[in-house]
């Protein structure tokens, strides 16, 4: 008995793929079809002018829709680009404003050695500490107070 070559099995057979071209017709394809119709029409029974005008109107309509689609694509692309640039600029402005608004150690360094008053309490500032965006004052008594709570600074 002879063995069957496995390469001959149907499951091993590779089917050939057919290429069919584009799945949609463009304006060039439409114009080619129209020209072919005109070339191959019956000379004794030519296409009526109404049919020809109708097909030309369809072609014109197709061309305008393609142009509009292209322009809409460009518009959306430009809006996306503008939106990204605007978001980037807004982020940069927010960071800049936070830097300008956030109090710095240098602003409060002149308070060292002076008496500060808050909530009817007072103390002499020994050091300035920045924690994130907040500035805290270390007092000689060992207390700490948020600089924004201070209502009075004196000698």
Secondary structure, DSSP 4 states (H G I P E B T S, - for coil): -PPPPGGGSGGGPPPPPPP---SS--HHHHHHHHHHHHHTS-TTSPPPHHHHHHHHHHHHHHHHHHHHHHHHHHHHHHHHHHHHHHHHHHHHHHHHHHHHHS--HHHHGGGTTSEEEETTEEEEEEEEEEETTEEEEEETTS-EEEGGG--EEE-
